[in-house]
Amino acid sequence: MMHKKRIFALLISLLLLCFASAAMALEQRVFDNAGLLSSAEIDLLEDRIAGLREELGVDIVLLTADEGVYDTMDYADVFYENGGFASSGVLYFIDMENRMSWISTSGDMIDY
């Protein structure tokens, strides 16, 4: 009986750990695929974005890429749409391959 309780407690702990990891991953808003930012800069941007998301009630995402970008506008739009972000938000994209930047908007942010 005691052995079953320990196994059950271990399974619950592992399950909670998985949910916590998934929740933390969902909160990532800086995707520096081009390696332009230091880890300190990413942390600072993540903190500022979290504050703005709470204050404004919209999603904010920063994306960089240096390869595999077929079209700057489409790449940004598809990344936001498939990223599981809020229906209203903005994505700022720095495309190093095409040497362009793009602001992609969604929902209420389209008007701004």
Summary of the structure (lengths in Angstrom):
residues: 112
radius of gyration: 18.3
end to end distance: 61.4
largest distance: 64.3
contacts: 292
relative contact order: 0.13
helix: 53%
strand: 21%
